[in-house]
Amino acid sequence: MELRVLRYFLAVVDTGSMTAAAARVRVAQPSVSRQLRALERELGAELLRRTTSGVQLTAAGRRFVPVARDLTLRAARGTELLRTVSGQSSQPFRVACPSSTITHVVAPFVAELGGPFSDARGCEPDQVWDRLRAGEVDIGISTSPPPGSMTARRLGEGRRLTVQMPPAHPLAGAAGPEADSGTGLELEALLNHPVIVSSRTSAVRRALDTALYEQGIPLSPAFEAHSEAMAQALAAAGRGVCVVVDHPQFDLYDRPLAAEGRPLTISLYAGWDPDHYARAEIKAAMSELSDWLTANDGGRKPGSRPEPPPVEGN
């Protein structure tokens, strides 16, 4: 069984077509088809069913997919290990995580400390662990813990949810019960203002909805944006205040959000294969990243927001 042929098989699985798979692996389509039939004869089972609309996996083929992925992944890891040992390459890691995590966590970490990442691939939070299982990356970072089969590490102290608004907005310099006493702006302060939230699939929205439910606060969002950048843009345009974790932009002012004095946060989790050849190095790198996040308030350095205007009469 040749690794080259296993890669052809996986290319067909991923593309759903012999022709597309041949283009991906840069081999003539008849050659790919011929070598896959030879693989089926070697295994004694039909893996792929050819139809007029494409190629479908058989029951045996579905069972063989994780085996093929594991074999090709272990071969790639062995090659990487030997190159590292022989000094041909350093030991950088590939990571999959949401795009905002690349922007506010991974990239700043690499820029400041030279973190051991060679590439960061952005994807939706619920796709991170699939990328890791498929062997596309060495480490996954997401807002939900990885599956139990993976080694897990909670990173830092969690990223705080903030309310962002133009500096002249009443909540930017609120006094009295809405004032920031060190624990943040209370949820009740949002009731008298239009609120812009992220989609229900986001970790920020889940944390906000959970806190509202627990406190019995009947908040009806004015707008729902599928990206935090769009939520911030709407807030800057005067459509309301937005609840996000990203750094302020568009000259917005941000205040931490709290529920009965408890800061509202979302956590980041790292996961990796417990059998990874560099698992000790990954563990050390994630410990360093966790310490960096804690020191930088979840990736938000002090002084990242503009000052609100002075309150009249003070």
N, C-alpha and C positions, 0 to 999 in steps of 0.2 A: 504494500500500500504506500503510494508516494504522496508526500505532503502537497506537491504541486497539483495532483488530481483532487485532493481534498479541497484545495482552494478553488478549483474549478467548480466543484459541487456546491460550495458555500456561495460562490458568485451567482450560480443559478438560483439558489434558495433566496438570496437577497434581491435579485432583480426579477425573478419569475419568468425568465426567458433565456433560452439558449443563446439567441443572438445578442441580447444585452450583456449576458455573462461573458461571451467571447470578446466583446468590445472592452469590457472592464479588465479582463486578464490579458488582452492584446494577443489572442491566439485565434486562429481561424475557427469558425463555428463547427465545421465538420470534424476537426481534430478534437474539440472539446466534447462533442457528442460521442465520438468514438471512444475516447478515454474514459468517459463516465460509464459507458456500457461495459467496458473492461473492468471497471471498479465493481459494478453490480455483479458481474460473473465471479469476480474474486470473493465477494462477500456472500454470494449465493442468495441474493435478495434483490428485488426491484426497488430502487430508491425513488425514481422519478417516473411519473406517468405523462407521456407526451400526448398532448391534445391539440386540436386545431386552434385553440385560443391561448396556448402557452404550455407551461410545464407545471405539474402539480406534484406535491410530495405524496408518496404512499405512506401507509402506517409505519412501515419499516424505515422509510426516509425520515419521518418525523422523529423516530427514536434515534436515528443516526446523527441528526443535526448537532445536538450538544456534544456528542463524541467527537465529531469532526472539528467543532470549534475548540474543544479542549486540546486536541492534539496539535492543531495549528498554533494555538496560543502558547502551549508549552514549548513548542519548537522556537517560536519567536523569542520567548523569554530566555531560553537557553543561549540563543545567539547573542542577545543583549548582555547576558551575564558574562559570556566569554570575552566579548569586546570590552566590557568594563574591566575585567580582571587583567586583560592584556594591555590596558591603557589606551585602547583605540578610541574610547569615548568616555565621557563622564557618566553620572548616573542621574540624569534628570527624569522626571516622571510626567506622564500625560494625565490630565485631570478633566473630568466631565462635571459641569455644574451649570446652574442658571446663568444667563448672560450678565445679570446685575451682580452676581457673586464674582464673576471675572473682573468686572469694572471696579468694584469697591473692596474686594478682598484679595483675590489671587494676584492681579496685576500690581497693586500697591505693595503687596508682600514681596513679590519678586523684585520690584524696583528698589525697595528700601533695604531688604536683607539678602537679596540674591537667592530667594527661595528656590528649591530644587525642582522647578517645573520647566519643561521644555515646550509644552503646548497646553492650551486650555480650550476645550470644546464646549460651546454654549448649547444648551438644550433645555427643555421644560423640566421642572423639578421631578415629575413622575417618570421621566425618561432616563434620569441619571443612572439608576441601578441597572437598567437594561443595557446601557452602554458599557458598564463595568462587567456585567455578566458575559457580554459578547466579546470581551477581550480588547475592545477598542481603546481603553484607557487603563491606567494603573490604579487610579484613585477616583472615587466619586465624592462629591460634596453636594448635599441637598438639605432641604428644610424638614425632611422626614428621615427617621433612622433607616439604615440599610436592612435588607433581609437578614434573618438570623444566621444564614450560612456564611456571612461576611464578618470580618473584624470591624467593629464600630468604635468611633471616638466622637464625643460631643466636643465641639470647638468653641472655646471662649465662654463668655457669660451671656451670649445671646444678643441679637441686634434689637435695639429699642424701636418701637413704633413711635413715630412723631406726627404731629399735626403741623402742616406747613401752610403758610398764608403770606400775602404781601405784608411788608413791615407796618403799613398803616392800618391793617385790619384790627378790630377791637381785641381779638384773642392774642395778638402779638404782644400787647402790653397790658393784658387784663389785670385788674386789681381785685381785692376782696377774695371771695371763695374760689374764684377761677385762677388766682395767682399761683405761680410756680413756687411751691414751698420747698423745692429740692426733690420732690417725688414726681413732679410733672403735672400737666394739665389733666384734670379729671374728666372722665367720659361725659358727665352731665353737662359740661361746658359746651359740648357740641350740639345740644338739642336745639338751640336757638339760631343755628347757622346751617346753610346748605353744606352738605358733606359729600366729598368726592372719594369714592373707594375703588379698590381694584376688583378684579373678577373673583367669583366664588371659588375658583380653583387655586388661588394664590394663598400662600401661608399667612400673609399679612391679613387678608380678608378673614380667613378662618380664625385667627387670633382675635381680631376685632369682634366678629360675630359671637364668639364664645364668651368674651368679656361682657358684651351687651346683654346676652341671654342670662348670664349669671347674676348681673346687676339688675335685671328687669327693666332695662332702659329701652324704650320703643323708638329707636332711631331708624328713620327711613332715608337711605342715601338719595341724594339729588342726581348724581351721575355715577356710572360704573365704567371705569376705564380698564382696558386690558393690558396697559403698560403703565408703570409708575411715572415715566416721563410724560405721558399724556395727562395723567392725573395732575401732575405739577403744572403743566401748561394751562390746564383749565383753571387751576387755582390762581395762577399768575394773571389770567384773563378776567379775574373777578367773579368766576362762577361759583365759588365757595372755598372751603378749606379742604385739603386733601390729607388722607392718612396713608403714610408710606414709611419705608425704612431707608430709602435712598438719600444721598446727600442733597441738600437744597440746591436748586438751580433756578434760573429766571429771577434772581434776586429775592427769592422767598425767604421768610424767617421760619424757623422750626422750633417747636417745643415738644418735649417728651410727653407721651400720653400715659395715663395711669388710671387704675381702677381701685378706688378706696386706698390710695397711697401706694398701691403695688404697681411697679413699672410693667408695662405691657411689652413683651419681647417675643421674638421668634428665634429659635436656635438653629444653628448649622451643625450638620453631622457629616463626618467623613467615614467612608467605608472602603475596604480593600479586601482582596482575596487573602485568606489566612495562609495559603500555600505559595504566595508570591515569593519569588526568589530573593527580592529585596525587602521583605516584610519588616525587618528590623530598621532599615533605613527609612521606610515609609512611616513607621511608628514614630521615629525621632523627628521626622519632618512635620508630622501632624501635631506633635507636642510643641514644636517651635511655632507653628502657625496658631495654635490655640493660645499660647502665651502672647503672641503679637496681637491677636484679636482682643484679648483682655486688656492689654496695655493701651489699645487704641479704641476702646469703647465699641467693640464689634465692627471695626473698620471705619469708624467715624471719629476722626481726630478733632480735638477741641479747636474752637475758633473757625469752624467751617460755615458758620451762619452769620448773616449780617445783623447788626444791632437794630433793635426796634426803635422807633422814634420816641423821644421823651414824652411822658404822659403830662398833659397840661395840669398845672397847679402844683407840681412837685418841685 
